[in-house]
Amino acid sequence: MPEVEAVRREPYLKYYSEDEINEMCLRVADLLTAGKKEEAGRLLNEIPLLPKSAEIMKRLYGRERMIASGINLYEAVQEYGREWLDS
């Protein structure tokens, strides 16, 4: 039987400073250059998604799938409020 990955049920909400985000972006570029796409993808999920992008993702894929993706929704929740996740 194939191994099943755990599905995230709670939104990932973590604050990063602008300097931290800039460093993370540079690290993603380095990882991609080194051919480490999976590691780069995991790090990209750490970078807070812009609120408008999160809203589009929620409309296209739904709340559950957006949360399960593990994308950092910190900035969207700051912009729209916690109730946005439940609407």
PDB file with one MODEL, atoms N, CA, C and O in Angstrom:
MODEL        1
ATOM      1  N   MET A   1       0.843  -1.179   0.000  1.00  0.00           N
ATOM      2  CA  MET A   1       0.000   0.000   0.000  1.00  0.00           C
ATOM      3  C   MET A   1       0.886   1.239   0.000  1.00  0.00           C
ATOM      4  O   MET A   1       1.814   1.317   0.805  1.00  0.00           O
ATOM      5  N   PRO A   2       0.629   2.218  -0.883  1.00  0.00           N
ATOM      6  CA  PRO A   2       1.483   3.415  -0.946  1.00  0.00           C
ATOM      7  C   PRO A   2       1.379   4.248   0.328  1.00  0.00           C
ATOM      8  O   PRO A   2       0.342   4.289   0.990  1.00  0.00           O
ATOM      9  N   GLU A   3       2.473   4.899   0.643  1.00  0.00           N
ATOM     10  CA  GLU A   3       2.504   5.767   1.819  1.00  0.00           C
ATOM     11  C   GLU A   3       1.672   7.016   1.541  1.00  0.00           C
ATOM     12  O   GLU A   3       1.799   7.634   0.484  1.00  0.00           O
ATOM     13  N   VAL A   4       0.828   7.378   2.489  1.00  0.00           N
ATOM     14  CA  VAL A   4      -0.039   8.545   2.329  1.00  0.00           C
ATOM     15  C   VAL A   4       0.555   9.707   3.113  1.00  0.00           C
ATOM     16  O   VAL A   4       0.885   9.574   4.291  1.00  0.00           O
ATOM     17  N   GLU A   5       0.685  10.842   2.445  1.00  0.00           N
ATOM     18  CA  GLU A   5       1.192  12.038   3.117  1.00  0.00           C
ATOM     19  C   GLU A   5       0.121  12.612   4.031  1.00  0.00           C
ATOM     20  O   GLU A   5      -1.072  12.538   3.735  1.00  0.00           O
ATOM     21  N   ALA A   6       0.555  13.178   5.128  1.00  0.00           N
ATOM     22  CA  ALA A   6      -0.375  13.836   6.040  1.00  0.00           C
ATOM     23  C   ALA A   6      -0.947  15.074   5.363  1.00  0.00           C
ATOM     24  O   ALA A   6      -0.225  15.818   4.699  1.00  0.00           O
ATOM     25  N   VAL A   7      -2.230  15.285   5.532  1.00  0.00           N
ATOM     26  CA  VAL A   7      -2.888  16.447   4.944  1.00  0.00           C
ATOM     27  C   VAL A   7      -2.999  17.526   6.013  1.00  0.00           C
ATOM     28  O   VAL A   7      -3.514  17.290   7.106  1.00  0.00           O
ATOM     29  N   ARG A   8      -2.509  18.708   5.675  1.00  0.00           N
ATOM     30  CA  ARG A   8      -2.588  19.840   6.601  1.00  0.00           C
ATOM     31  C   ARG A   8      -4.044  20.279   6.716  1.00  0.00           C
ATOM     32  O   ARG A   8      -4.727  20.487   5.713  1.00  0.00           O
ATOM     33  N   ARG A   9      -4.503  20.414   7.947  1.00  0.00           N
ATOM     34  CA  ARG A   9      -5.887  20.824   8.182  1.00  0.00           C
ATOM     35  C   ARG A   9      -5.982  22.224   8.766  1.00  0.00           C
ATOM     36  O   ARG A   9      -7.052  22.833   8.754  1.00  0.00           O
ATOM     37  N   GLU A  10      -4.885  22.729   9.267  1.00  0.00           N
ATOM     38  CA  GLU A  10      -4.835  24.084   9.810  1.00  0.00           C
ATOM     39  C   GLU A  10      -3.990  24.950   8.878  1.00  0.00           C
ATOM     40  O   GLU A  10      -3.005  24.469   8.319  1.00  0.00           O
ATOM     41  N   PRO A  11      -4.356  26.205   8.704  1.00  0.00           N
ATOM     42  CA  PRO A  11      -3.569  27.071   7.815  1.00  0.00           C
ATOM     43  C   PRO A  11      -2.172  27.319   8.370  1.00  0.00           C
ATOM     44  O   PRO A  11      -1.966  27.401   9.581  1.00  0.00           O
ATOM     45  N   TYR A  12      -1.226  27.435   7.454  1.00  0.00           N
ATOM     46  CA  TYR A  12       0.144  27.754   7.838  1.00  0.00           C
ATOM     47  C   TYR A  12       0.257  29.272   7.887  1.00  0.00           C
ATOM     48  O   TYR A  12       0.104  29.943   6.867  1.00  0.00           O
ATOM     49  N   LEU A  13       0.522  29.807   9.063  1.00  0.00           N
ATOM     50  CA  LEU A  13       0.586  31.251   9.275  1.00  0.00           C
ATOM     51  C   LEU A  13       1.870  31.565  10.022  1.00  0.00           C
ATOM     52  O   LEU A  13       1.951  31.368  11.234  1.00  0.00           O
ATOM     53  N   LYS A  14       2.860  32.046   9.312  1.00  0.00           N
ATOM     54  CA  LYS A  14       4.119  32.402   9.967  1.00  0.00           C
ATOM     55  C   LYS A  14       4.610  33.730   9.419  1.00  0.00           C
ATOM     56  O   LYS A  14       4.665  33.946   8.208  1.00  0.00           O
ATOM     57  N   TYR A  15       4.967  34.620  10.347  1.00  0.00           N
ATOM     58  CA  TYR A  15       5.490  35.932   9.973  1.00  0.00           C
ATOM     59  C   TYR A  15       6.971  35.820   9.639  1.00  0.00           C
ATOM     60  O   TYR A  15       7.732  35.149  10.335  1.00  0.00           O
ATOM     61  N   TYR A  16       7.364  36.491   8.560  1.00  0.00           N
ATOM     62  CA  TYR A  16       8.769  36.673   8.201  1.00  0.00           C
ATOM     63  C   TYR A  16       8.980  38.147   7.891  1.00  0.00           C
ATOM     64  O   TYR A  16       8.129  38.782   7.268  1.00  0.00           O
ATOM     65  N   SER A  17      10.108  38.690   8.323  1.00  0.00           N
ATOM     66  CA  SER A  17      10.432  40.082   8.016  1.00  0.00           C
ATOM     67  C   SER A  17      10.781  40.202   6.534  1.00  0.00           C
ATOM     68  O   SER A  17      11.028  39.200   5.862  1.00  0.00           O
ATOM     69  N   GLU A  18      10.797  41.421   6.039  1.00  0.00           N
ATOM     70  CA  GLU A  18      11.155  41.664   4.640  1.00  0.00           C
ATOM     71  C   GLU A  18      12.563  41.155   4.350  1.00  0.00           C
ATOM     72  O   GLU A  18      12.801  40.562   3.298  1.00  0.00           O
ATOM     73  N   ASP A  19      13.491  41.381   5.266  1.00  0.00           N
ATOM     74  CA  ASP A  19      14.861  40.886   5.079  1.00  0.00           C
ATOM     75  C   ASP A  19      14.899  39.363   5.020  1.00  0.00           C
ATOM     76  O   ASP A  19      15.621  38.790   4.204  1.00  0.00           O
ATOM     77  N   GLU A  20      14.126  38.709   5.878  1.00  0.00           N
ATOM     78  CA  GLU A  20      14.080  37.244   5.859  1.00  0.00           C
ATOM     79  C   GLU A  20      13.511  36.732   4.539  1.00  0.00           C
ATOM     80  O   GLU A  20      14.007  35.755   3.979  1.00  0.00           O
ATOM     81  N   ILE A  21      12.473  37.392   4.049  1.00  0.00           N
ATOM     82  CA  ILE A  21      11.866  36.985   2.778  1.00  0.00           C
ATOM     83  C   ILE A  21      12.859  37.171   1.638  1.00  0.00           C
ATOM     84  O   ILE A  21      12.963  36.310   0.764  1.00  0.00           O
ATOM     85  N   ASN A  22      13.587  38.282   1.635  1.00  0.00           N
ATOM     86  CA  ASN A  22      14.598  38.502   0.598  1.00  0.00           C
ATOM     87  C   ASN A  22      15.653  37.407   0.619  1.00  0.00           C
ATOM     88  O   ASN A  22      16.053  36.908  -0.433  1.00  0.00           O
ATOM     89  N   GLU A  23      16.107  37.030   1.812  1.00  0.00           N
ATOM     90  CA  GLU A  23      17.090  35.951   1.946  1.00  0.00           C
ATOM     91  C   GLU A  23      16.528  34.626   1.441  1.00  0.00           C
ATOM     92  O   GLU A  23      17.224  33.852   0.783  1.00  0.00           O
ATOM     93  N   MET A  24      15.269  34.378   1.756  1.00  0.00           N
ATOM     94  CA  MET A  24      14.632  33.140   1.310  1.00  0.00           C
ATOM     95  C   MET A  24      14.540  33.096  -0.215  1.00  0.00           C
ATOM     96  O   MET A  24      14.753  32.046  -0.822  1.00  0.00           O
ATOM     97  N   CYS A  25      14.226  34.221  -0.825  1.00  0.00           N
ATOM     98  CA  CYS A  25      14.142  34.285  -2.289  1.00  0.00           C
ATOM     99  C   CYS A  25      15.497  33.996  -2.929  1.00  0.00           C
ATOM    100  O   CYS A  25      15.579  33.282  -3.929  1.00  0.00           O
ATOM    101  N   LEU A  26      16.546  34.548  -2.355  1.00  0.00           N
ATOM    102  CA  LEU A  26      17.889  34.275  -2.867  1.00  0.00           C
ATOM    103  C   LEU A  26      18.237  32.800  -2.704  1.00  0.00           C
ATOM    104  O   LEU A  26      18.858  32.205  -3.584  1.00  0.00           O
ATOM    105  N   ARG A  27      17.840  32.214  -1.586  1.00  0.00           N
ATOM    106  CA  ARG A  27      18.096  30.790  -1.341  1.00  0.00           C
ATOM    107  C   ARG A  27      17.331  29.933  -2.343  1.00  0.00           C
ATOM    108  O   ARG A  27      17.864  28.937  -2.831  1.00  0.00           O
ATOM    109  N   VAL A  28      16.095  30.302  -2.659  1.00  0.00           N
ATOM    110  CA  VAL A  28      15.311  29.574  -3.660  1.00  0.00           C
ATOM    111  C   VAL A  28      16.035  29.600  -5.001  1.00  0.00           C
ATOM    112  O   VAL A  28      16.136  28.573  -5.672  1.00  0.00           O
ATOM    113  N   ALA A  29      16.538  30.765  -5.393  1.00  0.00           N
ATOM    114  CA  ALA A  29      17.272  30.879  -6.659  1.00  0.00           C
ATOM    115  C   ALA A  29      18.493  29.969  -6.655  1.00  0.00           C
ATOM    116  O   ALA A  29      18.773  29.300  -7.649  1.00  0.00           O
ATOM    117  N   ASP A  30      19.219  29.942  -5.544  1.00  0.00           N
ATOM    118  CA  ASP A  30      20.392  29.066  -5.435  1.00  0.00           C
ATOM    119  C   ASP A  30      19.997  27.594  -5.552  1.00  0.00           C
ATOM    120  O   ASP A  30      20.669  26.815  -6.228  1.00  0.00           O
ATOM    121  N   LEU A  31      18.919  27.226  -4.897  1.00  0.00           N
ATOM    122  CA  LEU A  31      18.463  25.836  -4.950  1.00  0.00           C
ATOM    123  C   LEU A  31      18.047  25.437  -6.362  1.00  0.00           C
ATOM    124  O   LEU A  31      18.361  24.338  -6.820  1.00  0.00           O
ATOM    125  N   LEU A  32      17.348  26.323  -7.044  1.00  0.00           N
ATOM    126  CA  LEU A  32      16.942  26.031  -8.420  1.00  0.00           C
ATOM    127  C   LEU A  32      18.150  25.902  -9.335  1.00  0.00           C
ATOM    128  O   LEU A  32      18.188  25.029 -10.202  1.00  0.00           O
ATOM    129  N   THR A  33      19.131  26.765  -9.143  1.00  0.00           N
ATOM    130  CA  THR A  33      20.363  26.696  -9.933  1.00  0.00           C
ATOM    131  C   THR A  33      21.067  25.363  -9.700  1.00  0.00           C
ATOM    132  O   THR A  33      21.667  24.800 -10.616  1.00  0.00           O
ATOM    133  N   ALA A  34      20.988  24.867  -8.473  1.00  0.00           N
ATOM    134  CA  ALA A  34      21.627  23.597  -8.119  1.00  0.00           C
ATOM    135  C   ALA A  34      20.765  22.387  -8.498  1.00  0.00           C
ATOM    136  O   ALA A  34      21.146  21.246  -8.237  1.00  0.00           O
ATOM    137  N   GLY A  35      19.603  22.638  -9.112  1.00  0.00           N
ATOM    138  CA  GLY A  35      18.739  21.544  -9.535  1.00  0.00           C
ATOM    139  C   GLY A  35      17.927  20.917  -8.413  1.00  0.00           C
ATOM    140  O   GLY A  35      17.421  19.805  -8.564  1.00  0.00           O
ATOM    141  N   LYS A  36      17.797  21.605  -7.305  1.00  0.00           N
ATOM    142  CA  LYS A  36      17.066  21.078  -6.143  1.00  0.00           C
ATOM    143  C   LYS A  36      15.645  21.648  -6.122  1.00  0.00           C
ATOM    144  O   LYS A  36      15.296  22.451  -5.257  1.00  0.00           O
ATOM    145  N   LYS A  37      14.837  21.216  -7.090  1.00  0.00           N
ATOM    146  CA  LYS A  37      13.496  21.769  -7.273  1.00  0.00           C
ATOM    147  C   LYS A  37      12.561  21.494  -6.097  1.00  0.00           C
ATOM    148  O   LYS A  37      11.803  22.376  -5.694  1.00  0.00           O
ATOM    149  N   GLU A  38      12.605  20.294  -5.548  1.00  0.00           N
ATOM    150  CA  GLU A  38      11.707  19.972  -4.432  1.00  0.00           C
ATOM    151  C   GLU A  38      12.016  20.819  -3.205  1.00  0.00           C
ATOM    152  O   GLU A  38      11.107  21.337  -2.555  1.00  0.00           O
ATOM    153  N   GLU A  39      13.295  20.957  -2.890  1.00  0.00           N
ATOM    154  CA  GLU A  39      13.692  21.773  -1.741  1.00  0.00           C
ATOM    155  C   GLU A  39      13.312  23.234  -1.968  1.00  0.00           C
ATOM    156  O   GLU A  39      12.861  23.916  -1.047  1.00  0.00           O
ATOM    157  N   ALA A  40      13.497  23.711  -3.205  1.00  0.00           N
ATOM    158  CA  ALA A  40      13.116  25.085  -3.543  1.00  0.00           C
ATOM    159  C   ALA A  40      11.607  25.265  -3.389  1.00  0.00           C
ATOM    160  O   ALA A  40      11.154  26.296  -2.892  1.00  0.00           O
ATOM    161  N   GLY A  41      10.836  24.281  -3.808  1.00  0.00           N
ATOM    162  CA  GLY A  41       9.383  24.347  -3.678  1.00  0.00           C
ATOM    163  C   GLY A  41       8.931  24.413  -2.234  1.00  0.00           C
ATOM    164  O   GLY A  41       8.018  25.164  -1.893  1.00  0.00           O
ATOM    165  N   ARG A  42       9.576  23.620  -1.384  1.00  0.00           N
ATOM    166  CA  ARG A  42       9.233  23.657   0.045  1.00  0.00           C
ATOM    167  C   ARG A  42       9.537  25.029   0.639  1.00  0.00           C
ATOM    168  O   ARG A  42       8.761  25.558   1.436  1.00  0.00           O
ATOM    169  N   LEU A  43      10.674  25.599   0.244  1.00  0.00           N
ATOM    170  CA  LEU A  43      11.040  26.918   0.753  1.00  0.00           C
ATOM    171  C   LEU A  43      10.093  27.995   0.217  1.00  0.00           C
ATOM    172  O   LEU A  43       9.752  28.934   0.936  1.00  0.00           O
ATOM    173  N   LEU A  44       9.674  27.863  -1.032  1.00  0.00           N
ATOM    174  CA  LEU A  44       8.715  28.825  -1.596  1.00  0.00           C
ATOM    175  C   LEU A  44       7.411  28.835  -0.801  1.00  0.00           C
ATOM    176  O   LEU A  44       6.800  29.890  -0.632  1.00  0.00           O
ATOM    177  N   ASN A  45       6.979  27.677  -0.314  1.00  0.00           N
ATOM    178  CA  ASN A  45       5.758  27.618   0.495  1.00  0.00           C
ATOM    179  C   ASN A  45       5.907  28.372   1.805  1.00  0.00           C
ATOM    180  O   ASN A  45       4.911  28.793   2.393  1.00  0.00           O
ATOM    181  N   GLU A  46       7.130  28.547   2.269  1.00  0.00           N
ATOM    182  CA  GLU A  46       7.387  29.276   3.512  1.00  0.00           C
ATOM    183  C   GLU A  46       7.170  30.785   3.343  1.00  0.00           C
ATOM    184  O   GLU A  46       6.789  31.476   4.288  1.00  0.00           O
ATOM    185  N   ILE A  47       7.416  31.280   2.138  1.00  0.00           N
ATOM    186  CA  ILE A  47       7.293  32.715   1.870  1.00  0.00           C
ATOM    187  C   ILE A  47       5.803  33.067   1.827  1.00  0.00           C
ATOM    188  O   ILE A  47       5.054  32.458   1.063  1.00  0.00           O
ATOM    189  N   PRO A  48       5.363  34.034   2.630  1.00  0.00           N
ATOM    190  CA  PRO A  48       3.932  34.363   2.658  1.00  0.00           C
ATOM    191  C   PRO A  48       3.405  34.759   1.270  1.00  0.00           C
ATOM    192  O   PRO A  48       3.980  35.600   0.580  1.00  0.00           O
ATOM    193  N   LEU A  49       2.306  34.127   0.896  1.00  0.00           N
ATOM    194  CA  LEU A  49       1.655  34.435  -0.367  1.00  0.00           C
ATOM    195  C   LEU A  49       0.987  35.804  -0.253  1.00  0.00           C
ATOM    196  O   LEU A  49       0.395  36.121   0.778  1.00  0.00           O
ATOM    197  N   LEU A  50       1.079  36.604  -1.296  1.00  0.00           N
ATOM    198  CA  LEU A  50       0.428  37.912  -1.282  1.00  0.00           C
ATOM    199  C   LEU A  50      -1.085  37.732  -1.158  1.00  0.00           C
ATOM    200  O   LEU A  50      -1.642  36.777  -1.700  1.00  0.00           O
ATOM    201  N   PRO A  51      -1.747  38.639  -0.453  1.00  0.00           N
ATOM    202  CA  PRO A  51      -3.185  38.479  -0.206  1.00  0.00           C
ATOM    203  C   PRO A  51      -4.022  38.262  -1.471  1.00  0.00           C
ATOM    204  O   PRO A  51      -4.875  37.374  -1.491  1.00  0.00           O
ATOM    205  N   LYS A  52      -3.801  39.044  -2.510  1.00  0.00           N
ATOM    206  CA  LYS A  52      -4.598  38.893  -3.736  1.00  0.00           C
ATOM    207  C   LYS A  52      -4.372  37.520  -4.361  1.00  0.00           C
ATOM    208  O   LYS A  52      -5.313  36.899  -4.853  1.00  0.00           O
ATOM    209  N   SER A  53      -3.131  37.047  -4.343  1.00  0.00           N
ATOM    210  CA  SER A  53      -2.830  35.713  -4.875  1.00  0.00           C
ATOM    211  C   SER A  53      -3.515  34.631  -4.051  1.00  0.00           C
ATOM    212  O   SER A  53      -4.009  33.646  -4.601  1.00  0.00           O
ATOM    213  N   ALA A  54      -3.546  34.811  -2.731  1.00  0.00           N
ATOM    214  CA  ALA A  54      -4.224  33.847  -1.860  1.00  0.00           C
ATOM    215  C   ALA A  54      -5.724  33.833  -2.148  1.00  0.00           C
ATOM    216  O   ALA A  54      -6.347  32.771  -2.156  1.00  0.00           O
ATOM    217  N   GLU A  55      -6.298  35.000  -2.381  1.00  0.00           N
ATOM    218  CA  GLU A  55      -7.729  35.082  -2.694  1.00  0.00           C
ATOM    219  C   GLU A  55      -8.034  34.351  -3.999  1.00  0.00           C
ATOM    220  O   GLU A  55      -9.025  33.626  -4.088  1.00  0.00           O
ATOM    221  N   ILE A  56      -7.198  34.536  -4.997  1.00  0.00           N
ATOM    222  CA  ILE A  56      -7.388  33.849  -6.281  1.00  0.00           C
ATOM    223  C   ILE A  56      -7.253  32.342  -6.091  1.00  0.00           C
ATOM    224  O   ILE A  56      -8.052  31.571  -6.622  1.00  0.00           O
ATOM    225  N   MET A  57      -6.244  31.925  -5.337  1.00  0.00           N
ATOM    226  CA  MET A  57      -6.043  30.497  -5.086  1.00  0.00           C
ATOM    227  C   MET A  57      -7.251  29.896  -4.372  1.00  0.00           C
ATOM    228  O   MET A  57      -7.687  28.790  -4.695  1.00  0.00           O
ATOM    229  N   LYS A  58      -7.779  30.621  -3.415  1.00  0.00           N
ATOM    230  CA  LYS A  58      -8.942  30.143  -2.669  1.00  0.00           C
ATOM    231  C   LYS A  58     -10.144  29.977  -3.596  1.00  0.00           C
ATOM    232  O   LYS A  58     -10.868  28.986  -3.504  1.00  0.00           O
ATOM    233  N   ARG A  59     -10.359  30.948  -4.490  1.00  0.00           N
ATOM    234  CA  ARG A  59     -11.482  30.861  -5.431  1.00  0.00           C
ATOM    235  C   ARG A  59     -11.308  29.716  -6.419  1.00  0.00           C
ATOM    236  O   ARG A  59     -12.271  29.021  -6.743  1.00  0.00           O
ATOM    237  N   LEU A  60     -10.079  29.518  -6.900  1.00  0.00           N
ATOM    238  CA  LEU A  60      -9.828  28.482  -7.902  1.00  0.00           C
ATOM    239  C   LEU A  60      -9.850  27.073  -7.326  1.00  0.00           C
ATOM    240  O   LEU A  60     -10.394  26.157  -7.942  1.00  0.00           O
ATOM    241  N   TYR A  61      -9.261  26.897  -6.147  1.00  0.00           N
ATOM    242  CA  TYR A  61      -9.051  25.553  -5.611  1.00  0.00           C
ATOM    243  C   TYR A  61      -9.842  25.238  -4.350  1.00  0.00           C
ATOM    244  O   TYR A  61      -9.941  24.077  -3.955  1.00  0.00           O
ATOM    245  N   GLY A  62     -10.400  26.249  -3.720  1.00  0.00           N
ATOM    246  CA  GLY A  62     -11.158  26.031  -2.499  1.00  0.00           C
ATOM    247  C   GLY A  62     -10.304  26.138  -1.250  1.00  0.00           C
ATOM    248  O   GLY A  62      -9.084  25.984  -1.286  1.00  0.00           O
ATOM    249  N   ARG A  63     -10.977  26.403  -0.156  1.00  0.00           N
ATOM    250  CA  ARG A  63     -10.322  26.619   1.133  1.00  0.00           C
ATOM    251  C   ARG A  63      -9.492  25.416   1.567  1.00  0.00           C
ATOM    252  O   ARG A  63      -8.324  25.563   1.927  1.00  0.00           O
ATOM    253  N   GLU A  64     -10.095  24.216   1.535  1.00  0.00           N
ATOM    254  CA  GLU A  64      -9.417  23.026   2.032  1.00  0.00           C
ATOM    255  C   GLU A  64      -8.138  22.733   1.253  1.00  0.00           C
ATOM    256  O   GLU A  64      -7.095  22.444   1.840  1.00  0.00           O
ATOM    257  N   ARG A  65      -8.228  22.809  -0.052  1.00  0.00           N
ATOM    258  CA  ARG A  65      -7.052  22.521  -0.884  1.00  0.00           C
ATOM    259  C   ARG A  65      -5.969  23.578  -0.690  1.00  0.00           C
ATOM    260  O   ARG A  65      -4.781  23.255  -0.686  1.00  0.00           O
ATOM    261  N   MET A  66      -6.369  24.833  -0.531  1.00  0.00           N
ATOM    262  CA  MET A  66      -5.405  25.905  -0.292  1.00  0.00           C
ATOM    263  C   MET A  66      -4.652  25.645   1.013  1.00  0.00           C
ATOM    264  O   MET A  66      -3.426  25.744   1.053  1.00  0.00           O
ATOM    265  N   ILE A  67      -5.377  25.317   2.068  1.00  0.00           N
ATOM    266  CA  ILE A  67      -4.741  25.047   3.360  1.00  0.00           C
ATOM    267  C   ILE A  67      -3.872  23.798   3.272  1.00  0.00           C
ATOM    268  O   ILE A  67      -2.753  23.782   3.784  1.00  0.00           O
ATOM    269  N   ALA A  68      -4.381  22.756   2.628  1.00  0.00           N
ATOM    270  CA  ALA A  68      -3.636  21.501   2.506  1.00  0.00           C
ATOM    271  C   ALA A  68      -2.331  21.681   1.738  1.00  0.00           C
ATOM    272  O   ALA A  68      -1.392  20.906   1.922  1.00  0.00           O
ATOM    273  N   SER A  69      -2.263  22.694   0.882  1.00  0.00           N
ATOM    274  CA  SER A  69      -1.045  22.923   0.097  1.00  0.00           C
ATOM    275  C   SER A  69       0.139  23.312   0.975  1.00  0.00           C
ATOM    276  O   SER A  69       1.292  23.139   0.578  1.00  0.00           O
ATOM    277  N   GLY A  70      -0.141  23.839   2.170  1.00  0.00           N
ATOM    278  CA  GLY A  70       0.935  24.240   3.069  1.00  0.00           C
ATOM    279  C   GLY A  70       1.507  25.610   2.788  1.00  0.00           C
ATOM    280  O   GLY A  70       2.507  25.999   3.391  1.00  0.00           O
ATOM    281  N   ILE A  71       0.893  26.345   1.887  1.00  0.00           N
ATOM    282  CA  ILE A  71       1.367  27.688   1.562  1.00  0.00           C
ATOM    283  C   ILE A  71       1.148  28.611   2.758  1.00  0.00           C
ATOM    284  O   ILE A  71       0.142  28.508   3.461  1.00  0.00           O
ATOM    285  N   ASN A  72       2.096  29.506   2.977  1.00  0.00           N
ATOM    286  CA  ASN A  72       2.037  30.445   4.092  1.00  0.00           C
ATOM    287  C   ASN A  72       0.989  31.524   3.789  1.00  0.00           C
ATOM    288  O   ASN A  72       1.145  32.308   2.853  1.00  0.00           O
ATOM    289  N   LEU A  73      -0.058  31.550   4.579  1.00  0.00           N
ATOM    290  CA  LEU A  73      -1.178  32.476   4.373  1.00  0.00           C
ATOM    291  C   LEU A  73      -1.166  33.647   5.348  1.00  0.00           C
ATOM    292  O   LEU A  73      -2.181  34.322   5.518  1.00  0.00           O
ATOM    293  N   TYR A  74      -0.036  33.893   5.983  1.00  0.00           N
ATOM    294  CA  TYR A  74       0.055  34.923   7.014  1.00  0.00           C
ATOM    295  C   TYR A  74      -0.424  36.292   6.511  1.00  0.00           C
ATOM    296  O   TYR A  74      -1.268  36.922   7.148  1.00  0.00           O
ATOM    297  N   GLU A  75       0.106  36.750   5.380  1.00  0.00           N
ATOM    298  CA  GLU A  75      -0.234  38.097   4.895  1.00  0.00           C
ATOM    299  C   GLU A  75      -1.694  38.199   4.476  1.00  0.00           C
ATOM    300  O   GLU A  75      -2.314  39.248   4.653  1.00  0.00           O
ATOM    301  N   ALA A  76      -2.248  37.131   3.928  1.00  0.00           N
ATOM    302  CA  ALA A  76      -3.663  37.149   3.544  1.00  0.00           C
ATOM    303  C   ALA A  76      -4.552  37.278   4.778  1.00  0.00           C
ATOM    304  O   ALA A  76      -5.528  38.029   4.768  1.00  0.00           O
ATOM    305  N   VAL A  77      -4.217  36.549   5.835  1.00  0.00           N
ATOM    306  CA  VAL A  77      -5.008  36.627   7.060  1.00  0.00           C
ATOM    307  C   VAL A  77      -4.849  38.003   7.704  1.00  0.00           C
ATOM    308  O   VAL A  77      -5.803  38.526   8.280  1.00  0.00           O
ATOM    309  N   GLN A  78      -3.666  38.589   7.616  1.00  0.00           N
ATOM    310  CA  GLN A  78      -3.477  39.945   8.138  1.00  0.00           C
ATOM    311  C   GLN A  78      -4.331  40.946   7.362  1.00  0.00           C
ATOM    312  O   GLN A  78      -4.897  41.871   7.945  1.00  0.00           O
ATOM    313  N   GLU A  79      -4.420  40.758   6.052  1.00  0.00           N
ATOM    314  CA  GLU A  79      -5.174  41.671   5.183  1.00  0.00           C
ATOM    315  C   GLU A  79      -6.690  41.478   5.308  1.00  0.00           C
ATOM    316  O   GLU A  79      -7.432  42.450   5.449  1.00  0.00           O
ATOM    317  N   TYR A  80      -7.144  40.227   5.256  1.00  0.00           N
ATOM    318  CA  TYR A  80      -8.574  39.934   5.177  1.00  0.00           C
ATOM    319  C   TYR A  80      -9.202  39.512   6.502  1.00  0.00           C
ATOM    320  O   TYR A  80     -10.428  39.496   6.619  1.00  0.00           O
ATOM    321  N   GLY A  81      -8.399  39.174   7.489  1.00  0.00           N
ATOM    322  CA  GLY A  81      -8.921  38.705   8.771  1.00  0.00           C
ATOM    323  C   GLY A  81      -9.055  37.189   8.809  1.00  0.00           C
ATOM    324  O   GLY A  81      -9.170  36.534   7.774  1.00  0.00           O
ATOM    325  N   ARG A  82      -9.037  36.655  10.002  1.00  0.00           N
ATOM    326  CA  ARG A  82      -9.101  35.196  10.194  1.00  0.00           C
ATOM    327  C   ARG A  82     -10.403  34.610   9.634  1.00  0.00           C
ATOM    328  O   ARG A  82     -10.424  33.478   9.153  1.00  0.00           O
ATOM    329  N   GLU A  83     -11.473  35.383   9.701  1.00  0.00           N
ATOM    330  CA  GLU A  83     -12.761  34.887   9.202  1.00  0.00           C
ATOM    331  C   GLU A  83     -12.736  34.633   7.693  1.00  0.00           C
ATOM    332  O   GLU A  83     -13.559  33.873   7.183  1.00  0.00           O
ATOM    333  N   TRP A  84     -11.804  35.260   6.977  1.00  0.00           N
ATOM    334  CA  TRP A  84     -11.653  35.038   5.535  1.00  0.00           C
ATOM    335  C   TRP A  84     -11.408  33.561   5.238  1.00  0.00           C
ATOM    336  O   TRP A  84     -11.876  33.043   4.225  1.00  0.00           O
ATOM    337  N   LEU A  85     -10.682  32.891   6.112  1.00  0.00           N
ATOM    338  CA  LEU A  85     -10.394  31.474   5.895  1.00  0.00           C
ATOM    339  C   LEU A  85     -11.651  30.615   5.960  1.00  0.00           C
ATOM    340  O   LEU A  85     -11.719  29.561   5.327  1.00  0.00           O
ATOM    341  N   ASP A  86     -12.627  31.053   6.707  1.00  0.00           N
ATOM    342  CA  ASP A  86     -13.833  30.250   6.902  1.00  0.00           C
ATOM    343  C   ASP A  86     -14.971  30.617   5.959  1.00  0.00           C
ATOM    344  O   ASP A  86     -16.001  29.944   5.932  1.00  0.00           O
ATOM    345  N   SER A  87     -14.786  31.673   5.193  1.00  0.00           N
ATOM    346  CA  SER A  87     -15.874  32.097   4.297  1.00  0.00           C
ATOM    347  C   SER A  87     -15.793  31.419   2.952  1.00  0.00           C
ATOM    348  O   SER A  87     -16.631  31.665   2.085  1.00  0.00           O
TER     349      SER A  87
ENDMDL
END
